[in-house]
Amino acid sequence: MHVMIDLCVVPIGVGVSVSNEIAECQRIIKAAGLKSQMHPYGTVIEGEWDAVMACVKACHSRLHDLGVPRVFTNLKLGTRTDKIQHMEDKITSIEEKLGRGN
């Protein structure tokens, strides 16, 4: 099943800046070969359910391996049965409605 998720990983117990830990998660996402788009408060990832969920688990495991004592994750996900929809499709649909189509 194709899934699109919005993943926000929050390492707790490492100080105010978490950019090193987030960069490590981005490396994991890239290595997984999943389509993704980072944004200021998370990353949209799409692909097959098992691969995407394995990637989320890998992020948690890696951060714990690096000594992060606690990881909080906010996850939004969506699936469709009528068609496979990609992140660009969702943006394009709204931009067309706003008159920014071409």
N, C-alpha and C positions, 0 to 999 in steps of 0.2 A: 504494500500500500504506500502510495506517495504521500509524504507529509511535508508541511512547511511549518517551521517553528520560529519563534522569537525567543532567544535564549539570553538571559541576563545572569551571569555568574558573579557572586559577591563573596570574595575571600574575606573571612573574618579572623582577626587576630594577627594581622601582618602589618598594621599601621594604617596611616591615612591614605597613602598612595597604593593602588593595587595594579598599576600598569604592567609591572613585570609578570604578575600572575595572569592577567588578561592576555598579554602577548603570548604566554605559554599556551593558553587555550586556543588562540588563533593559529598557532603552529599545529596543534592537534587537528583542528578543523581542516586546515589546508592539507595536511598529510592524509586525512581521510578521503580526500578527493571529492568532497561535497561542495555543491554550489552554495556560496554564502555571500553576505553583504554585512559588513560591520557598520554600526551606527553609534552615536555617542553613548547610548545606554544599553548596548547589547549587540547581538548578531542574529540576523535572519539566516537560517540554514534550511535547505530543502534537499530531499532525496527519499530513498526508500526507508520506511519506518525503522527497521532493525539497524540499518547503518547510521541513521541520525541519532537514535537512542544510544547506540554504542559509543558514538562520539561524545554525547553528553556525559556518559559514564566515564569515558576516558579523561575528560576534563577534570571531573571530580577526583578521580584516582590520582592523576598526575599532581594536582595541587596538594592533595594530602601527602603524597610521596615527597613533595618539596617542603613539607613541614607546616603547611597551613592547617591549623587545628580545626577549623570549621568552615564549611562552604555552604552558602545559602544560594539557591537558584530559583529564579522566577522564570517560568516557562509557559508560553502561550503556544498552542499548536492548532493546526487545522488540517482537515482532510476533506476530500471530495470524492464522490463516486461517479459523478456525471462526466468529469474530464480531469485531466492533469493540468493544474494551473501553476504557473511559475511566478516568482516575485515580480518580474517585470510586467507580467500581464495585469497584475492588480494595480500597479502604478499607472500603466498606460490607460487603463479603463477610466481612472479618475482624471488623468490629464486630458483625455479626450472630452470628458464632460465639462471640464473647465476651459475648453477651447484651445488647448495647447497641443493638439494631436499631431500636427505636421509642422 
